[in-house]
Amino acid sequence: MIPRIDEEVCTACGECADACPGQVFAKEAEKVLVACPEECIECGACEDACPTGAVRLVDAG
């Protein structure tokens, strides 16, 4: 499982990146990226933290 961000719903608040215990996300000026999906430990903190539901863990395959 890896995180995916729905860019149409994402407000780039960065809550997912702040909640992530790893270095999966990168915050840029106007967007949040899944920079290192291989660092994901599948804890779901990013999903829980996202106020708009833009972040979802999906099957990597």
N, CA, C and O atoms as CSV, one atom per row, in Angstrom:
chain,resi,resn,atom,element,x,y,z
A,1,MET,N,N,0.843,-1.174,0.000
A,1,MET,CA,C,0.000,0.000,0.000
A,1,MET,C,C,0.894,1.245,0.000
A,1,MET,O,O,1.919,1.308,0.679
A,2,ILE,N,N,0.465,2.215,-0.780
A,2,ILE,CA,C,1.165,3.494,-0.826
A,2,ILE,C,C,0.135,4.624,-0.828
A,2,ILE,O,O,-0.995,4.426,-1.277
A,3,PRO,N,N,0.509,5.801,-0.335
A,3,PRO,CA,C,-0.444,6.909,-0.343
A,3,PRO,C,C,-0.582,7.533,-1.728
A,3,PRO,O,O,0.391,7.654,-2.472
A,4,ARG,N,N,-1.792,7.918,-2.050
A,4,ARG,CA,C,-2.096,8.659,-3.272
A,4,ARG,C,C,-2.846,9.913,-2.859
A,4,ARG,O,O,-3.649,9.885,-1.926
A,5,ILE,N,N,-2.586,11.006,-3.548
A,5,ILE,CA,C,-3.252,12.273,-3.264
A,5,ILE,C,C,-4.144,12.645,-4.439
A,5,ILE,O,O,-3.692,12.715,-5.582
A,6,ASP,N,N,-5.407,12.880,-4.145
A,6,ASP,CA,C,-6.344,13.352,-5.157
A,6,ASP,C,C,-6.149,14.863,-5.260
A,6,ASP,O,O,-6.618,15.612,-4.403
A,7,GLU,N,N,-5.463,15.307,-6.300
A,7,GLU,CA,C,-5.110,16.714,-6.444
A,7,GLU,C,C,-6.323,17.620,-6.625
A,7,GLU,O,O,-6.245,18.821,-6.365
A,8,GLU,N,N,-7.440,17.052,-7.069
A,8,GLU,CA,C,-8.652,17.851,-7.229
A,8,GLU,C,C,-9.284,18.196,-5.886
A,8,GLU,O,O,-10.035,19.165,-5.777
A,9,VAL,N,N,-8.977,17.399,-4.864
A,9,VAL,CA,C,-9.558,17.588,-3.533
A,9,VAL,C,C,-8.540,18.195,-2.563
A,9,VAL,O,O,-8.919,18.864,-1.602
A,10,CYS,N,N,-7.269,17.965,-2.813
A,10,CYS,CA,C,-6.197,18.416,-1.922
A,10,CYS,C,C,-6.130,19.947,-1.867
A,10,CYS,O,O,-6.177,20.619,-2.898
A,11,THR,N,N,-6.020,20.482,-0.653
A,11,THR,CA,C,-5.886,21.929,-0.454
A,11,THR,C,C,-4.449,22.325,-0.135
A,11,THR,O,O,-4.173,23.495,0.128
A,12,ALA,N,N,-3.532,21.359,-0.156
A,12,ALA,CA,C,-2.110,21.581,0.127
A,12,ALA,C,C,-1.876,22.118,1.530
A,12,ALA,O,O,-0.956,22.904,1.754
A,13,CYS,N,N,-2.705,21.694,2.471
A,13,CYS,CA,C,-2.560,22.160,3.858
A,13,CYS,C,C,-1.328,21.564,4.533
A,13,CYS,O,O,-0.770,22.169,5.448
A,14,GLY,N,N,-0.898,20.374,4.086
A,14,GLY,CA,C,0.281,19.733,4.651
A,14,GLY,C,C,0.028,18.901,5.893
A,14,GLY,O,O,0.974,18.404,6.506
A,15,GLU,N,N,-1.235,18.739,6.276
A,15,GLU,CA,C,-1.541,17.936,7.461
A,15,GLU,C,C,-1.055,16.495,7.306
A,15,GLU,O,O,-0.600,15.889,8.276
A,16,CYS,N,N,-1.148,15.943,6.100
A,16,CYS,CA,C,-0.686,14.576,5.854
A,16,CYS,C,C,0.817,14.460,6.100
A,16,CYS,O,O,1.281,13.511,6.732
A,17,ALA,N,N,1.560,15.421,5.603
A,17,ALA,CA,C,3.016,15.418,5.775
A,17,ALA,C,C,3.394,15.578,7.241
A,17,ALA,O,O,4.331,14.941,7.721
A,18,ASP,N,N,2.662,16.430,7.946
A,18,ASP,CA,C,2.950,16.639,9.372
A,18,ASP,C,C,2.635,15.401,10.201
A,18,ASP,O,O,3.324,15.118,11.181
A,19,ALA,N,N,1.598,14.659,9.813
A,19,ALA,CA,C,1.193,13.471,10.563
A,19,ALA,C,C,2.048,12.251,10.257
A,19,ALA,O,O,2.134,11.333,11.073
A,20,CYS,N,N,2.673,12.233,9.104
A,20,CYS,CA,C,3.453,11.066,8.666
A,20,CYS,C,C,4.696,10.880,9.530
A,20,CYS,O,O,5.481,11.815,9.691
A,21,PRO,N,N,4.884,9.676,10.091
A,21,PRO,CA,C,6.077,9.438,10.907
A,21,PRO,C,C,7.351,9.251,10.079
A,21,PRO,O,O,8.449,9.206,10.633
A,22,GLY,N,N,7.211,9.145,8.783
A,22,GLY,CA,C,8.363,8.970,7.899
A,22,GLY,C,C,8.606,10.205,7.058
A,22,GLY,O,O,8.189,11.306,7.417
A,23,GLN,N,N,9.268,10.021,5.960
A,23,GLN,CA,C,9.587,11.103,5.027
A,23,GLN,C,C,8.902,10.842,3.686
A,23,GLN,O,O,9.513,11.000,2.629
A,24,VAL,N,N,7.631,10.442,3.734
A,24,VAL,CA,C,6.909,10.061,2.529
A,24,VAL,C,C,6.515,11.272,1.684
A,24,VAL,O,O,6.591,11.231,0.456
A,25,PHE,N,N,6.098,12.342,2.344
A,25,PHE,CA,C,5.556,13.507,1.649
A,25,PHE,C,C,6.557,14.652,1.565
A,25,PHE,O,O,7.460,14.778,2.392
A,26,ALA,N,N,6.372,15.478,0.546
A,26,ALA,CA,C,7.158,16.711,0.394
A,26,ALA,C,C,6.171,17.852,0.174
A,26,ALA,O,O,5.298,17.772,-0.691
A,27,LYS,N,N,6.313,18.905,0.957
A,27,LYS,CA,C,5.452,20.071,0.806
A,27,LYS,C,C,6.123,21.062,-0.128
A,27,LYS,O,O,7.277,21.441,0.069
A,28,GLU,N,N,5.385,21.473,-1.143
A,28,GLU,CA,C,5.841,22.515,-2.050
A,28,GLU,C,C,4.941,23.720,-1.850
A,28,GLU,O,O,4.003,23.665,-1.055
A,29,ALA,N,N,5.206,24.793,-2.550
A,29,ALA,CA,C,4.467,26.034,-2.356
A,29,ALA,C,C,2.953,25.850,-2.458
A,29,ALA,O,O,2.208,26.353,-1.617
A,30,GLU,N,N,2.501,25.134,-3.481
A,30,GLU,CA,C,1.064,25.022,-3.689
A,30,GLU,C,C,0.566,23.598,-3.835
A,30,GLU,O,O,-0.543,23.374,-4.321
A,31,LYS,N,N,1.386,22.617,-3.413
A,31,LYS,CA,C,0.935,21.223,-3.477
A,31,LYS,C,C,1.761,20.367,-2.534
A,31,LYS,O,O,2.844,20.750,-2.092
A,32,VAL,N,N,1.219,19.208,-2.244
A,32,VAL,CA,C,1.909,18.201,-1.451
A,32,VAL,C,C,2.126,17.006,-2.364
A,32,VAL,O,O,1.212,16.580,-3.070
A,33,LEU,N,N,3.324,16.473,-2.348
A,33,LEU,CA,C,3.678,15.356,-3.217
A,33,LEU,C,C,3.991,14.108,-2.397
A,33,LEU,O,O,4.446,14.198,-1.257
A,34,VAL,N,N,3.741,12.945,-2.992
A,34,VAL,CA,C,4.211,11.684,-2.421
A,34,VAL,C,C,5.614,11.512,-2.979
A,34,VAL,O,O,5.796,10.974,-4.071
A,35,ALA,N,N,6.595,11.969,-2.230
A,35,ALA,CA,C,7.978,12.012,-2.703
A,35,ALA,C,C,8.706,10.678,-2.561
A,35,ALA,O,O,9.490,10.305,-3.434
A,36,CYS,N,N,8.456,9.967,-1.481
A,36,CYS,CA,C,9.157,8.698,-1.221
A,36,CYS,C,C,8.161,7.628,-0.770
A,36,CYS,O,O,8.123,7.282,0.410
A,37,PRO,N,N,7.361,7.105,-1.690
A,37,PRO,CA,C,6.348,6.119,-1.300
A,37,PRO,C,C,6.940,4.859,-0.662
A,37,PRO,O,O,6.271,4.180,0.116
A,38,GLU,N,N,8.183,4.555,-0.993
A,38,GLU,CA,C,8.826,3.368,-0.412
A,38,GLU,C,C,9.063,3.506,1.091
A,38,GLU,O,O,9.322,2.509,1.765
A,39,GLU,N,N,8.979,4.718,1.620
A,39,GLU,CA,C,9.148,4.966,3.056
A,39,GLU,C,C,7.858,4.727,3.846
A,39,GLU,O,O,7.884,4.724,5.077
A,40,CYS,N,N,6.738,4.526,3.158
A,40,CYS,CA,C,5.438,4.365,3.810
A,40,CYS,C,C,5.401,3.082,4.634
A,40,CYS,O,O,5.766,2.009,4.154
A,41,ILE,N,N,4.950,3.212,5.888
A,41,ILE,CA,C,4.810,2.043,6.764
A,41,ILE,C,C,3.338,1.626,6.895
A,41,ILE,O,O,2.999,0.780,7.723
A,42,GLU,N,N,2.472,2.226,6.075
A,42,GLU,CA,C,1.054,1.876,6.003
A,42,GLU,C,C,0.317,2.077,7.320
A,42,GLU,O,O,-0.573,1.296,7.657
A,43,CYS,N,N,0.680,3.118,8.069
A,43,CYS,CA,C,0.052,3.367,9.362
A,43,CYS,C,C,-1.304,4.067,9.238
A,43,CYS,O,O,-2.130,3.980,10.146
A,44,GLY,N,N,-1.536,4.758,8.122
A,44,GLY,CA,C,-2.804,5.442,7.909
A,44,GLY,C,C,-2.902,6.819,8.540
A,44,GLY,O,O,-3.959,7.447,8.481
A,45,ALA,N,N,-1.827,7.301,9.142
A,45,ALA,CA,C,-1.862,8.621,9.780
A,45,ALA,C,C,-2.169,9.729,8.779
A,45,ALA,O,O,-2.854,10.697,9.110
A,46,CYS,N,N,-1.671,9.592,7.572
A,46,CYS,CA,C,-1.921,10.602,6.536
A,46,CYS,C,C,-3.401,10.663,6.175
A,46,CYS,O,O,-3.964,11.747,6.025
A,47,GLU,N,N,-4.026,9.502,6.037
A,47,GLU,CA,C,-5.460,9.448,5.730
A,47,GLU,C,C,-6.269,10.088,6.848
A,47,GLU,O,O,-7.176,10.880,6.593
A,48,ASP,N,N,-5.940,9.745,8.078
A,48,ASP,CA,C,-6.669,10.275,9.234
A,48,ASP,C,C,-6.509,11.783,9.365
A,48,ASP,O,O,-7.441,12.476,9.772
A,49,ALA,N,N,-5.332,12.292,9.023
A,49,ALA,CA,C,-5.043,13.716,9.204
A,49,ALA,C,C,-5.638,14.598,8.113
A,49,ALA,O,O,-5.855,15.789,8.339
A,50,CYS,N,N,-5.904,14.047,6.953
A,50,CYS,CA,C,-6.365,14.856,5.825
A,50,CYS,C,C,-7.800,15.341,6.047
A,50,CYS,O,O,-8.717,14.524,6.132
A,51,PRO,N,N,-8.009,16.659,6.142
A,51,PRO,CA,C,-9.354,17.163,6.416
A,51,PRO,C,C,-10.312,17.058,5.231
A,51,PRO,O,O,-11.525,17.152,5.419
A,52,THR,N,N,-9.800,16.865,4.023
A,52,THR,CA,C,-10.664,16.787,2.848
A,52,THR,C,C,-10.803,15.373,2.294
A,52,THR,O,O,-11.555,15.153,1.344
A,53,GLY,N,N,-10.086,14.412,2.876
A,53,GLY,CA,C,-10.143,13.031,2.390
A,53,GLY,C,C,-9.396,12.832,1.084
A,53,GLY,O,O,-9.689,11.902,0.333
A,54,ALA,N,N,-8.434,13.701,0.811
A,54,ALA,CA,C,-7.682,13.632,-0.453
A,54,ALA,C,C,-6.619,12.539,-0.454
A,54,ALA,O,O,-6.160,12.125,-1.519
A,55,VAL,N,N,-6.224,12.070,0.723
A,55,VAL,CA,C,-5.156,11.069,0.811
A,55,VAL,C,C,-5.757,9.704,1.096
A,55,VAL,O,O,-6.559,9.544,2.016
A,56,ARG,N,N,-5.363,8.729,0.299
A,56,ARG,CA,C,-5.821,7.359,0.468
A,56,ARG,C,C,-4.646,6.409,0.266
A,56,ARG,O,O,-3.799,6.623,-0.601
A,57,LEU,N,N,-4.609,5.360,1.077
A,57,LEU,CA,C,-3.631,4.297,0.858
A,57,LEU,C,C,-4.226,3.355,-0.185
A,57,LEU,O,O,-5.355,2.885,-0.045
A,58,VAL,N,N,-3.453,3.091,-1.224
A,58,VAL,CA,C,-3.913,2.222,-2.305
A,58,VAL,C,C,-2.905,1.113,-2.543
A,58,VAL,O,O,-1.745,1.214,-2.142
A,59,ASP,N,N,-3.348,0.077,-3.185
A,59,ASP,CA,C,-2.481,-1.050,-3.528
A,59,ASP,C,C,-1.412,-0.575,-4.518
A,59,ASP,O,O,-1.727,0.065,-5.521
A,60,ALA,N,N,-0.170,-0.885,-4.231
A,60,ALA,CA,C,0.941,-0.449,-5.075
A,60,ALA,C,C,0.976,-1.178,-6.412
A,60,ALA,O,O,1.602,-0.699,-7.358
A,61,GLY,N,N,0.331,-2.301,-6.503
A,61,GLY,CA,C,0.367,-3.110,-7.715
A,61,GLY,C,C,-0.572,-2.628,-8.723
A,61,GLY,O,O,-0.663,-3.203,-9.807
